[in-house]
Amino acid sequence: MTTINIPLLIVTIFSLLVVFLVGRKRADFAINFFLRIALCFVSIYFLNNVFLQKGILVCISMNAVTFLTCGFLGFPGLFLLYGIAFFSFF
């Protein structure tokens, strides 16, 4: 049976609404938000593969939390996610 994380779903929907409402007035904010997400997710994919090939078992999953972190913070958010993963691993 699949469970739905209701608080995470509410936060995700609220964040997307904020992005779209602000994006309607300033389209550059919405474009930057989605470009940051796309670049971070491509980076996560390749970094996870590199770490697995090197034998390092630190991987970041692609979910709503990483979606929002990468969207709002960009690459510093990506480094933050990997920093947390390395800190919890070691």
C-alpha positions, 0 to 999 in steps of 0.5 A: 500500500502506498502512503502519501506524505501530506505535509510534504505535498502541501509544502510542494503545492504551496511553493509551486503556487508561489513560484507561478504567482511571482513568475506571472509578474516576473517571468525571469524568476520562473525561468531561472527557477526551472533552469536551476532545477534542470541543471541540478537534476542533471548534476545529481544524476551524473554525480551519483553515477560518478560516486557509485563508480568510485565506490562511494555510497553517497547518493541524493534522491530526486524528490520534492525536497531536492526539487525545491532546494535546487529550485530556490538555492541552485548549485549551493543547494546542491552542495548543501544536499551532498554535504548533508549526505556526506556528513550523515554517511561518515 
